[in-house]
Amino acid sequence: MQIYLDYSATTPPRPEVVSYLAKVLSGKCGNPSSLHSWGEGAALILEKARFQIARLINAPNPDSIIFTSGGTESNNLVLWGIARQYSTPQHLIISSVEHSAISGPAQRLITEKGWEVTYLAVDSQGRVKVEDLLTAIRPNTVLISIIYGQSEVGTIQPIAQLAKIADQHDILFHTDAVQVAGRLALDVQEIPIDLLSLSSHKLYGPQGVGAVYLKEGVSLSPYLEGGGQERGLRSGTQAVALIAAFGLAAELALNDLPQERSRLELLREHLFKL
């Protein structure tokens, strides 16, 4: 018998999510941008999911949720969406343990656009030092992006402290929260996070769909032009069924959050004892 343990790479969709996905797929297949009743029905499904995902991170406005194809696109949208607003190269700060969906675009900003990027080292536990961030800030630092939970070793960064420093220096703060959503409580009102990336398939939803949280007043430049969907930030007809399933997965994850954290802690302790 085989046992699947690679949940940091992807989680199997919950049965309720699979059932709901099939229901939406087999229902009225309207384009959510269409003005007729089928389109309006699809648009309502999208808005319900937007609300469910906003609740997962305690975002005050569901419109702050921008749907994407997953965590990689979300991270790229953030970095390029900020960078394209500047006509001259600026300075970006990331950690040395970011997912390649952050480190890759950062490297391209260096080689193709002349940006400067500071890579914060981590300690023996894999954590960024708060004092290192303070030292790295420059007058032209426009974005700090630090992963919330590292995908390979699981280290949780001191996001609240790092985000507070960014806020005090009037610098945008982004976190890749793909690995922690549904495992840890996320509150973008309690922590001054400006942008946050999510992915459905890391919290028992389907693959191929994700989201960016965009704080009110923060702007991004789109890199996909087209029909102007998702507030003009991510053109392209939305994957209604996938987004609907993502929304349900987010709602179930939020409901199960207290016991899920305890369950994972027990599993971790059991593994350490083996």
C-alpha positions in Angstrom: 0.0 0.0 0.0 1.2 3.5 -0.9 0.7 6.4 1.5 0.9 10.0 0.1 2.8 12.4 2.3 3.8 15.2 0.0 1.1 17.6 1.1 3.4 20.6 0.8 3.5 20.0 -2.9 -0.3 19.5 -3.3 -3.2 18.3 -1.2 -6.0 16.0 -2.5 -9.2 17.9 -3.0 -11.8 17.3 -0.3 -14.8 15.2 -1.4 -17.1 18.1 -0.8 -15.0 20.3 -3.0 -14.9 17.7 -5.8 -18.7 17.3 -5.6 -19.2 21.1 -5.8 -16.8 21.4 -8.7 -18.7 18.8 -10.7 -22.0 20.5 -9.8 -20.8 23.9 -11.1 -19.3 22.3 -14.2 -22.5 20.5 -15.1 -24.7 23.5 -14.4 -25.4 26.6 -16.6 -22.1 27.4 -18.2 -22.4 31.2 -18.6 -19.5 33.5 -19.0 -19.4 35.7 -15.9 -18.8 38.8 -18.1 -22.0 38.2 -20.0 -25.1 40.3 -19.3 -27.7 37.6 -19.7 -29.0 35.5 -16.9 -26.5 32.6 -17.4 -23.7 35.1 -17.2 -25.1 36.7 -14.1 -25.4 33.3 -12.5 -21.7 32.6 -13.1 -20.8 36.0 -11.8 -22.7 35.3 -8.5 -20.7 32.1 -8.1 -17.5 34.1 -8.5 -18.5 36.7 -5.9 -19.5 34.0 -3.4 -16.0 32.5 -3.8 -14.4 35.9 -3.4 -16.3 36.4 -0.2 -15.3 32.9 1.1 -11.6 33.5 0.4 -11.7 37.0 1.9 -13.0 35.5 5.1 -10.2 33.1 5.2 -7.7 35.9 5.6 -10.1 38.4 7.3 -10.0 40.8 4.4 -12.6 43.5 5.0 -13.6 43.8 1.3 -14.1 40.7 -1.0 -13.2 42.9 -4.0 -9.6 42.8 -2.6 -9.4 39.2 -3.9 -8.0 38.9 -7.4 -8.3 35.4 -9.0 -5.3 33.9 -10.8 -4.2 30.5 -12.0 -2.3 29.7 -8.8 0.5 30.8 -6.5 3.1 31.2 -9.2 1.0 33.6 -11.2 0.0 35.4 -8.0 3.6 36.0 -7.0 4.6 37.1 -10.5 1.6 39.5 -10.7 2.8 41.1 -7.5 6.4 41.6 -8.4 5.9 42.6 -12.0 2.7 44.5 -11.1 4.8 46.7 -8.8 7.9 46.9 -10.9 6.0 48.1 -14.0 4.8 51.2 -12.2 8.3 52.6 -12.2 10.2 54.0 -15.2 13.6 53.7 -13.4 15.0 50.7 -11.5 14.2 50.5 -7.8 15.1 48.3 -4.8 13.4 45.1 -3.7 14.0 43.0 -0.6 13.3 39.3 -0.4 14.6 36.4 1.7 17.1 33.8 0.6 14.6 31.0 1.0 11.8 32.3 -1.2 9.9 30.0 -3.6 11.2 30.2 -7.2 8.0 32.1 -8.1 9.5 35.0 -6.2 13.2 34.5 -6.6 12.8 33.9 -10.4 11.0 37.2 -11.2 13.4 39.0 -8.8 16.4 37.7 -10.8 14.7 38.8 -14.0 14.2 42.3 -12.6 17.9 42.4 -12.0 19.1 41.2 -15.4 16.4 42.7 -17.6 15.4 45.9 -15.8 18.4 46.8 -13.7 16.7 46.6 -10.4 18.6 46.0 -7.2 17.6 43.1 -5.0 18.7 42.3 -1.4 18.5 38.7 -0.4 18.1 38.4 3.4 20.0 35.6 4.9 18.3 33.3 7.5 19.6 31.9 10.8 20.1 28.2 11.7 16.3 27.8 12.1 15.7 29.2 8.6 14.3 32.5 9.9 15.0 36.1 8.7 16.4 38.4 11.3 14.4 41.5 11.9 17.5 43.6 12.3 18.7 42.5 8.9 15.6 43.8 7.3 16.1 47.2 9.0 19.7 47.3 7.7 18.6 46.4 4.2 16.1 49.2 3.7 17.2 51.9 1.3 15.5 55.2 0.2 14.4 53.5 -3.0 13.1 50.3 -1.5 9.6 49.9 -2.9 8.6 46.3 -2.0 9.5 43.8 0.6 8.4 40.2 -0.1 9.0 37.5 2.5 7.5 34.0 2.3 5.2 33.2 5.3 5.9 29.5 5.6 8.8 27.9 3.7 7.7 25.1 1.5 10.5 22.6 2.1 11.5 22.9 5.7 8.3 24.6 7.1 9.9 27.5 8.9 7.4 30.2 9.8 8.8 33.7 9.3 8.1 36.6 11.8 5.7 38.1 9.4 4.0 40.4 11.9 7.3 42.1 12.9 8.6 42.3 9.3 5.3 43.8 8.0 5.3 46.3 10.8 8.7 47.5 9.8 7.7 47.9 6.2 4.6 49.8 7.3 6.7 52.1 9.5 8.9 52.9 6.5 6.0 53.3 4.1 7.2 50.3 2.0 4.8 47.8 0.4 4.8 44.4 2.1 4.0 41.1 0.3 4.0 37.6 1.6 3.6 34.3 -0.2 1.2 32.6 2.2 0.6 29.6 -0.1 1.9 27.1 2.4 0.2 28.4 5.5 -3.3 29.3 4.4 -5.7 26.7 6.0 -3.0 25.7 8.5 -2.5 28.9 10.4 -4.8 31.8 11.1 -4.3 34.7 8.7 -5.5 38.2 9.4 -4.6 41.0 7.0 -6.3 43.5 9.3 -4.2 42.6 12.3 -1.0 42.4 10.4 -0.2 45.3 8.0 0.1 43.1 4.9 -0.4 45.0 1.5 -0.3 42.0 -0.8 -0.7 38.2 -0.2 -0.6 35.2 -2.5 -2.8 32.1 -2.1 -3.2 28.8 -3.9 -6.2 26.5 -3.9 -4.5 23.2 -4.2 -2.5 23.7 -0.9 -5.7 23.8 1.1 -7.6 20.8 -0.3 -9.0 22.6 -3.4 -8.4 22.0 -7.1 -5.2 22.7 -8.9 -5.0 25.6 -11.4 -6.5 28.4 -9.4 -5.2 30.9 -6.8 -5.6 34.5 -5.7 -3.9 37.7 -4.8 -5.1 39.8 -1.9 -4.6 43.5 -2.7 -5.1 46.0 0.1 -7.3 49.0 -0.6 -5.2 51.8 -2.0 -2.5 49.6 -3.3 -2.2 49.4 -7.1 -0.7 47.0 -9.5 0.0 47.2 -13.3 -1.5 44.2 -15.2 0.7 42.1 -17.4 -2.2 40.5 -19.2 -4.3 42.7 -21.5 -7.7 41.6 -22.7 -11.3 41.9 -21.4 -10.5 43.6 -18.2 -11.6 40.9 -15.8 -10.5 41.0 -12.1 -10.6 44.8 -11.9 -8.4 44.9 -15.0 -5.5 43.2 -13.2 -5.9 39.7 -14.7 -7.7 39.7 -18.0 -9.2 36.4 -19.2 -12.4 34.6 -18.7 -12.4 33.3 -15.1 -12.4 29.5 -14.4 -15.7 29.6 -12.7 -15.9 26.0 -11.5 -12.3 26.0 -10.2 -12.8 29.3 -8.4 -16.1 28.0 -6.9 -14.3 25.0 -5.6 -11.5 27.1 -4.3 -14.0 29.2 -2.4 -15.6 26.1 -0.8 -12.1 24.8 0.1 -11.3 28.1 1.8 -14.6 28.1 3.8 -14.0 24.5 5.0 -10.4 25.3 5.9 -11.5 28.2 8.0 -14.1 26.2 9.8 -11.6 23.4 10.5 -8.7 25.6 11.4 -8.6 25.1 15.2 -8.6 21.3 15.0 -6.5 21.2 11.9 -3.6 23.0 13.6 -3.8 20.6 16.6 -4.0 17.6 14.3 -0.8 18.7 12.4 1.0 19.3 15.7 0.2 15.8 16.9 1.4 14.3 13.6 4.6 16.3 13.8 5.3 15.1 17.4 4.5 11.6 16.4 7.0 11.8 13.5 9.7 13.1 15.8 9.3 10.2 18.1 9.7 7.5 15.3 
